[in-house]
Amino acid sequence: DGGKVYWYSNKVTVSGLEPNTVYKYRAGDGDCWSEIKTVKTGSDKNVKSYVVTDVHIISSEVGKPLQESIDNWGKTLALLNELDRADMILSLGDQVQNTGDTDYMEGFYNQDALSGYVLAPIDGNHDLSPMSNNPKAFSNVPNSQPNGAAWGLGDYFFRSGNVLFVMLSLTDVNFNNTNHGATFEAAIEAYPDYDWLVVGLHESIYGLYMYNQANIGSEDPEAYHNRIYGSFISVIEEYEVDLVMTGHSHNYARSHFMKDGEIQTVEKNESGQFVDPSGTIWVNMSTSSRQAWAPGQSAKPGFPWSWLDFYYSATS
């Protein structure tokens, strides 16, 4: 039709899978079939996962060829495959720079190195679009909830081993506009037996993205933080979340254990492991495809650096 290309998004749900088992699968229409691929289900006790974010499959708007960006993402995946193999990859948003072309999303998802993993993505602000070129068309998520960004994946949750994962469709363009507490209620009702509660989302609650002079003005930075994020943080603490993983800021930042706006004192054993911690650790996961175009983050005025246990920012 006028040279336009149309495509369909097909999804299938398979039940009755056993843990620690390798399955073979292929996709096709009955006549034409893909190559046979394999996927290994995770353990019913221990969880191994990689976390990526802000891959930003990107094209000429920043003067780089699209294929170079796709290749950089492929190199990241190749490095992961050289490590102690995980079962799952969590992707915390901004899979692409924009959704104007299916080539962007295809560049993210159409990677041979992804075929053996369970992939759990969530929306970033760059992924949201009323068009079909967004993660919703490319992903089949479990326990989908009617909360989250318009046009996006929405909130969802799943349990892997002894960890309950809650993925929140929450970005700086829809912050505090949806009822994420209902998602936690549904997740805990469905999976009441868990040891750890882990949250993934895109917005950098303890990152530096929002901390610039134009946003803060003359307001006290801590008061600014509480005004913007306080109601959401109260939901996280109400459900006693152990770990929150975010992206968006293109830098790595790890908070201390935080509760009620205060740093919690937590003991460590001889191996350096925390003993019976109280509060939540917030980790901003940087960028996973060399798209570190946000230098100078350390110059953000007035950021409460005492909240952070560790921080690193690329400069180019």
C-alpha positions as CSV (number, residue, x, y, z in Angstrom):
1,D,0.0,0.0,0.0
2,G,2.0,3.0,-1.3
3,G,5.2,1.3,-0.3
4,K,4.3,1.1,3.4
5,V,5.4,-1.9,5.4
6,Y,2.9,-3.4,7.8
7,W,3.8,-6.0,10.4
8,Y,2.0,-8.0,13.1
9,S,2.9,-8.5,16.8
10,N,2.3,-12.1,17.8
11,K,2.6,-13.3,21.4
12,V,2.3,-16.7,23.0
13,T,2.2,-17.8,26.6
14,V,3.6,-21.2,27.6
15,S,2.6,-22.7,31.0
16,G,3.9,-25.6,33.0
17,L,7.6,-24.9,32.6
18,E,9.9,-26.4,35.1
19,P,12.8,-24.6,36.8
20,N,16.5,-25.3,35.9
21,T,15.4,-26.7,32.5
22,V,16.5,-26.0,29.0
23,Y,13.7,-25.7,26.4
24,K,13.9,-25.5,22.7
25,Y,11.6,-23.4,20.7
26,R,11.0,-21.9,17.2
27,A,8.6,-19.4,15.7
28,G,6.7,-19.7,12.5
29,D,3.4,-19.6,10.6
30,G,3.0,-23.3,9.9
31,D,5.0,-23.2,6.7
32,C,8.0,-21.0,7.4
33,W,9.9,-21.5,10.6
34,S,12.8,-19.8,12.4
35,E,15.9,-21.6,13.5
36,I,15.5,-23.7,16.7
37,K,16.6,-21.7,19.7
38,T,17.0,-22.5,23.4
39,V,16.1,-20.9,26.7
40,K,16.9,-22.0,30.2
41,T,14.5,-21.4,33.0
42,G,15.8,-20.0,36.2
43,S,16.3,-21.6,39.6
44,D,13.4,-21.9,41.9
45,K,15.7,-20.9,44.8
46,N,18.4,-18.5,43.5
47,V,18.1,-15.7,41.0
48,K,20.8,-14.7,38.5
49,S,20.0,-11.6,36.5
50,Y,21.8,-8.8,34.6
51,V,20.4,-5.3,34.7
52,V,20.8,-2.9,31.8
53,T,19.3,0.5,31.1
54,D,19.4,3.5,28.7
55,V,20.7,1.5,25.7
56,H,19.2,4.2,23.5
57,I,19.4,2.6,20.1
58,I,19.9,5.9,18.2
59,S,20.4,7.2,14.7
60,S,21.6,10.3,12.9
61,E,20.1,12.8,15.3
62,V,23.3,12.6,17.2
63,G,25.5,12.1,14.2
64,K,26.0,8.4,14.5
65,P,24.9,5.7,12.1
66,L,22.0,3.5,13.4
67,Q,24.0,0.3,12.8
68,E,26.9,1.6,15.0
69,S,24.4,2.0,17.9
70,I,23.0,-1.5,17.3
71,D,26.5,-2.9,17.2
72,N,27.4,-1.3,20.5
73,W,24.4,-2.9,22.1
74,G,25.5,-6.2,20.6
75,K,28.9,-5.8,22.2
76,T,27.4,-5.2,25.6
77,L,25.4,-8.4,25.2
78,A,28.5,-10.3,24.1
79,L,30.3,-9.1,27.3
80,L,27.4,-10.4,29.4
81,N,27.7,-13.8,27.7
82,E,31.4,-14.0,28.8
83,L,30.4,-13.7,32.4
84,D,28.9,-16.3,34.8
85,R,25.7,-16.9,32.9
86,A,22.5,-15.3,34.2
87,D,19.0,-16.5,33.4
88,M,17.4,-13.1,33.0
89,I,18.0,-9.5,31.8
90,L,16.1,-6.6,33.3
91,S,16.0,-3.6,31.0
92,L,15.0,-0.4,32.9
93,G,13.8,1.8,30.0
94,D,15.0,3.9,27.1
95,Q,15.6,0.9,25.0
96,V,15.6,3.4,22.0
97,Q,16.1,7.1,21.5
98,N,12.7,7.5,19.9
99,T,9.9,5.4,18.5
100,G,9.7,7.0,15.1
101,D,10.8,3.9,13.2
102,T,10.6,0.1,13.8
103,D,14.3,-0.1,13.0
104,Y,15.1,1.2,16.4
105,M,13.1,-1.4,18.4
106,E,14.2,-4.1,16.1
107,G,17.8,-3.1,16.7
108,F,17.3,-3.6,20.4
109,Y,15.3,-6.8,20.3
110,N,16.7,-8.6,17.2
111,Q,19.9,-9.7,18.8
112,D,21.0,-13.3,18.7
113,A,22.6,-12.9,22.1
114,L,19.2,-12.2,23.7
115,S,17.6,-15.4,22.6
116,G,18.7,-17.5,25.6
117,Y,17.5,-15.0,28.2
118,V,14.2,-14.1,29.8
119,L,13.9,-10.4,29.1
120,A,12.0,-8.2,31.5
121,P,11.8,-4.6,30.1
122,I,10.1,-1.5,31.4
123,D,9.2,1.8,29.8
124,G,11.5,4.8,29.6
125,N,10.5,8.3,28.6
126,H,12.0,7.8,25.1
127,D,10.0,4.6,24.6
128,L,6.6,6.0,25.0
129,S,4.6,6.5,21.8
130,P,1.1,6.0,20.6
131,M,2.6,4.3,17.6
132,S,3.3,0.5,17.6
133,N,7.0,1.0,17.7
134,N,7.2,0.8,21.5
135,P,8.1,-2.0,24.0
136,K,4.4,-3.0,24.3
137,A,4.4,-4.4,20.8
138,F,7.7,-6.2,21.3
139,S,7.2,-7.7,24.8
140,N,4.9,-10.2,26.4
141,V,4.9,-9.4,30.1
142,P,3.2,-11.4,32.9
143,N,0.6,-10.1,35.3
144,S,0.0,-6.8,33.4
145,Q,-1.7,-4.1,35.5
146,P,-3.8,-1.1,34.4
147,N,-1.3,1.3,36.1
148,G,1.6,3.1,34.4
149,A,2.4,5.3,31.4
150,A,0.0,5.7,28.6
151,W,0.9,3.6,25.5
152,G,3.5,1.8,27.5
153,L,3.9,-1.7,29.0
154,G,2.2,-0.7,32.2
155,D,3.1,-2.1,35.6
156,Y,3.7,-5.8,35.9
157,F,5.2,-8.3,38.3
158,F,6.6,-11.8,38.6
159,R,8.5,-14.0,41.0
160,S,11.8,-15.6,40.2
161,G,13.2,-17.9,42.9
162,N,12.8,-16.2,46.2
163,V,12.6,-12.7,44.7
164,L,9.3,-10.9,43.9
165,F,10.0,-8.4,41.0
166,V,7.7,-5.4,40.6
167,M,8.3,-3.5,37.3
168,L,6.8,0.0,37.4
169,S,5.9,1.9,34.2
170,L,7.0,5.3,35.7
171,T,8.9,8.1,34.0
172,D,9.5,11.8,34.4
173,V,6.6,12.4,32.0
174,N,4.0,10.6,34.1
175,F,5.4,10.7,37.6
176,N,3.0,10.2,40.4
177,N,0.1,10.0,38.0
178,T,-0.8,6.4,38.5
179,N,-1.7,4.1,41.3
180,H,1.4,2.0,41.8
181,G,0.3,0.9,45.3
182,A,-2.4,-1.2,43.6
183,T,0.3,-3.0,41.7
184,F,2.1,-3.9,44.9
185,E,-1.1,-5.1,46.4
186,A,-1.8,-7.4,43.5
187,A,1.8,-8.7,43.4
188,I,1.9,-9.6,47.1
189,E,-1.5,-11.2,46.9
190,A,-0.4,-13.3,44.0
191,Y,3.0,-14.2,45.5
192,P,2.9,-13.8,49.3
193,D,5.9,-16.2,49.8
194,Y,9.1,-14.3,48.9
195,D,12.3,-13.3,50.7
196,W,13.2,-10.2,48.7
197,L,11.1,-7.5,47.1
198,V,12.9,-5.8,44.2
199,V,11.5,-2.9,42.1
200,G,12.6,-1.8,38.6
201,L,11.7,1.5,37.0
202,H,13.2,4.1,34.7
203,E,13.0,7.4,36.7
204,S,16.2,8.1,38.7
205,I,14.9,8.8,42.2
206,Y,18.3,9.0,43.8
207,G,20.1,9.9,40.6
208,L,21.0,13.4,39.5
209,Y,18.8,14.0,36.4
210,M,16.4,16.4,38.0
211,Y,18.9,18.3,40.0
212,N,19.7,21.3,37.9
213,Q,19.4,25.0,38.8
214,A,16.5,25.5,36.5
215,N,14.4,22.9,38.3
216,I,15.5,23.7,41.9
217,G,15.8,27.5,41.8
218,S,16.1,28.8,45.3
219,E,14.4,25.7,46.9
220,D,16.4,23.6,49.3
221,P,17.5,20.5,47.4
222,E,16.3,18.1,50.0
223,A,12.9,19.8,50.2
224,Y,12.8,19.7,46.4
225,H,13.6,16.0,46.4
226,N,10.8,15.3,49.0
227,R,8.3,17.4,47.0
228,I,9.0,15.6,43.7
229,Y,9.5,12.1,45.0
230,G,8.2,11.9,48.5
231,S,4.8,10.4,47.8
232,F,6.3,7.7,45.7
233,I,9.1,6.9,48.2
234,S,6.4,6.5,50.9
235,V,4.8,3.7,48.7
236,I,8.2,2.0,48.4
237,E,8.7,2.1,52.2
238,E,5.1,1.1,52.9
239,Y,5.7,-2.2,51.1
240,E,9.2,-2.6,52.6
241,V,11.0,-2.8,49.2
242,D,14.6,-4.1,49.6
243,L,16.1,-2.8,46.4
244,V,15.0,-0.2,43.8
245,M,16.9,-0.2,40.5
246,T,16.5,2.8,38.1
247,G,18.1,4.4,35.1
248,H,17.6,7.7,33.3
249,S,20.5,9.7,34.7
250,H,23.3,8.0,32.7
251,N,25.4,7.7,35.8
252,Y,25.9,5.1,38.5
253,A,24.7,6.0,42.0
254,R,24.1,3.7,44.9
255,S,22.4,5.0,48.1
256,H,22.9,3.9,51.6
257,F,19.9,2.1,53.2
258,M,17.3,4.8,53.4
259,K,14.1,5.1,55.4
260,D,12.0,8.1,56.3
261,G,14.6,10.3,54.6
262,E,17.3,9.1,56.9
263,I,20.4,7.0,56.4
264,Q,20.1,3.7,58.3
265,T,22.9,2.2,60.3
266,V,23.4,-1.4,59.1
267,E,25.9,-4.0,60.4
268,K,28.0,-6.1,58.1
269,N,29.4,-9.6,58.7
270,E,33.0,-10.7,58.1
271,S,32.2,-11.2,54.4
272,G,31.0,-7.7,54.0
273,Q,27.4,-8.7,53.7
274,F,24.6,-6.6,55.3
275,V,23.0,-8.3,58.3
276,D,19.3,-7.8,58.8
277,P,19.2,-4.4,57.0
278,S,16.4,-1.9,57.5
279,G,15.3,0.4,54.7
280,T,15.8,0.4,51.0
281,I,18.9,0.7,48.7
282,W,18.3,2.7,45.6
283,V,20.7,2.0,42.7
284,N,20.9,4.0,39.5
285,M,22.3,1.8,36.8
286,S,24.0,4.1,34.3
287,T,23.9,3.4,30.6
288,S,24.5,0.1,28.8
289,S,25.5,1.0,25.3
290,R,28.1,3.8,25.3
291,Q,25.5,6.5,25.1
292,A,27.0,8.5,27.9
293,W,26.2,12.0,26.6
294,A,25.5,13.5,30.1
295,P,28.9,14.7,31.3
296,G,29.2,17.0,34.3
297,Q,26.6,15.4,36.4
298,S,28.8,15.8,39.4
299,A,28.2,19.6,39.2
300,K,24.5,19.4,40.0
301,P,24.0,22.0,42.7
302,G,23.1,21.1,46.2
303,F,22.5,17.4,45.7
304,P,22.6,15.6,49.1
305,W,25.7,13.6,48.4
306,S,25.6,12.1,51.9
307,W,22.7,9.9,50.7
308,L,25.0,8.1,48.4
309,D,27.3,5.2,49.3
310,F,29.0,5.2,45.9
311,Y,28.8,7.4,42.7
312,Y,30.4,7.3,39.3
313,S,29.7,9.4,36.2
314,A,31.3,9.1,32.7
315,T,32.7,12.3,31.3
316,S,32.2,11.5,27.6
